[in-house]
Amino acid sequence: MSTQDNVQTVKDFFAAIGRGDKEGLVALVAEDIEWIIPGEDWPLAGTHRGRAGVAAAFQKASEEVPFSYPEPPEYVAQGDRVLVIGFAKGKITATNKAFEDHFVFDITIRDGKLAHIREFIDTQALARAAQVDAARP
């Protein structure tokens, strides 16, 4: 696939996330995908493997960490790698605390599918938003 095709595949992936299309999202990932979301102490942190892992992470995100992309992300690509640079904002459902997150996704495409995703995000902002206040009843 061409670099342009790879960028379009990643754009389609982000569009599926934006419209809440779990089936469309899963159709764009390789069976053996690995998605690394860094951090601790917030609901999506961890390594998610396979289509079932991606589907579970997407479901958890929609229930526990609803977010939006107020500005379209920027896509930078070379060969089979696409970097997505953007900004998201949302709220951790359990705490009702808002967060803002500048991010970079490093995505590798293999045979027209997303095969590897490594996120670079503001883990501290997300962990703070997920933290339950001690004084809260």
C-alpha positions as CSV (number, residue, x, y, z in Angstrom):
1,M,0.0,0.0,0.0
2,S,1.1,3.5,-0.6
3,T,1.8,6.1,2.1
4,Q,-1.4,7.9,1.1
5,D,-3.4,4.6,1.5
6,N,-1.9,4.1,5.0
7,V,-2.9,7.7,6.0
8,Q,-6.4,7.1,4.7
9,T,-6.7,3.8,6.7
10,V,-5.6,5.7,9.9
11,K,-8.1,8.5,9.1
12,D,-10.8,5.9,8.7
13,F,-9.8,4.4,12.1
14,F,-10.1,7.8,13.8
15,A,-13.4,8.5,12.1
16,A,-14.8,5.2,13.4
17,I,-13.7,6.2,16.9
18,G,-15.4,9.6,16.5
19,R,-18.7,8.1,15.4
20,G,-18.7,5.3,18.0
21,D,-18.5,2.6,15.3
22,K,-16.9,-0.4,17.1
23,E,-17.4,-2.8,14.2
24,G,-15.9,-0.3,11.8
25,L,-12.9,0.2,14.1
26,V,-12.3,-3.5,14.6
27,A,-12.5,-4.1,10.8
28,L,-9.5,-1.8,10.4
29,V,-7.1,-3.6,12.8
30,A,-5.0,-6.7,12.2
31,E,-6.0,-9.8,14.1
32,D,-2.7,-9.6,16.1
33,I,-2.8,-5.9,16.8
34,E,-1.0,-4.5,19.8
35,W,-2.2,-1.2,21.2
36,I,-0.1,0.3,24.0
37,I,-1.7,3.0,26.1
38,P,0.8,4.3,28.7
39,G,0.2,5.2,32.3
40,E,-1.3,3.9,35.5
41,D,-4.3,4.9,37.5
42,W,-6.7,5.6,34.7
43,P,-9.1,3.2,33.0
44,L,-7.5,2.7,29.6
45,A,-3.9,2.3,30.5
46,G,-2.3,-1.0,29.5
47,T,-1.5,-3.1,26.5
48,H,-4.5,-4.2,24.5
49,R,-3.9,-7.2,22.1
50,G,-5.9,-8.6,19.3
51,R,-9.3,-7.5,17.9
52,A,-11.1,-8.5,21.1
53,G,-8.7,-6.4,23.1
54,V,-9.2,-3.4,20.9
55,A,-13.0,-3.9,21.0
56,A,-12.9,-4.1,24.8
57,A,-10.7,-1.0,25.1
58,F,-13.1,0.9,22.8
59,Q,-16.1,-0.2,24.8
60,K,-14.4,0.8,28.1
61,A,-13.5,4.2,26.6
62,S,-17.1,4.9,25.5
63,E,-18.4,4.0,29.0
64,E,-15.7,5.3,31.3
65,V,-13.7,7.9,29.3
66,P,-15.9,9.7,26.8
67,F,-13.9,12.2,24.8
68,S,-13.9,14.2,21.6
69,Y,-11.4,15.7,19.2
70,P,-12.2,19.4,19.1
71,E,-9.7,20.0,16.3
72,P,-8.8,17.6,13.5
73,P,-5.6,15.8,14.1
74,E,-2.5,16.2,11.9
75,Y,-1.2,13.1,10.1
76,V,2.5,12.7,9.3
77,A,3.5,9.5,7.4
78,Q,6.5,7.7,5.9
79,G,6.1,4.3,4.5
80,D,4.1,2.0,6.8
81,R,4.2,4.4,9.8
82,V,1.7,7.1,10.4
83,L,2.0,9.6,13.3
84,V,-1.3,11.3,14.4
85,I,-0.8,14.5,16.4
86,G,-3.8,15.9,18.1
87,F,-5.7,17.1,21.0
88,A,-8.6,15.5,22.9
89,K,-10.8,16.5,25.8
90,G,-13.2,14.6,27.8
91,K,-14.3,13.4,31.3
92,I,-13.6,10.4,33.4
93,T,-17.1,9.1,34.1
94,A,-16.3,7.7,37.6
95,T,-15.0,11.0,38.9
96,N,-16.8,13.4,36.6
97,K,-13.5,15.2,36.2
98,A,-12.5,16.8,32.9
99,F,-9.2,16.3,31.2
100,E,-7.3,17.8,28.2
101,D,-4.8,15.7,26.4
102,H,-2.3,16.5,23.7
103,F,-1.3,13.3,22.1
104,V,0.8,11.5,19.4
105,F,-0.2,8.1,18.1
106,D,2.6,6.1,16.4
107,I,0.8,3.6,14.2
108,T,2.2,0.9,12.0
109,I,0.2,-0.4,9.1
110,R,0.6,-3.9,7.7
111,D,-1.3,-5.2,4.8
112,G,-3.8,-2.4,5.0
113,K,-4.6,-2.9,8.7
114,L,-3.4,-1.2,11.8
115,A,-0.9,-3.6,13.3
116,H,0.7,-1.6,16.2
117,I,-0.3,1.5,18.0
118,R,1.7,3.2,20.7
119,E,0.2,6.3,22.3
120,F,2.2,9.2,23.7
121,I,-0.3,11.1,25.9
122,D,-0.5,13.2,29.0
123,T,-0.7,10.4,31.5
124,Q,-0.5,12.7,34.4
125,A,-3.6,14.7,33.4
126,L,-5.5,11.5,32.8
127,A,-4.5,10.0,36.1
128,R,-5.4,13.2,37.9
129,A,-8.9,13.2,36.3
130,A,-9.3,9.5,37.3
131,Q,-8.3,10.1,40.9
132,V,-11.1,10.0,43.4
133,D,-11.0,12.9,45.9
134,A,-10.4,11.7,49.5
135,A,-12.8,14.3,50.9
136,R,-15.6,13.2,48.6
137,P,-18.4,11.2,50.4
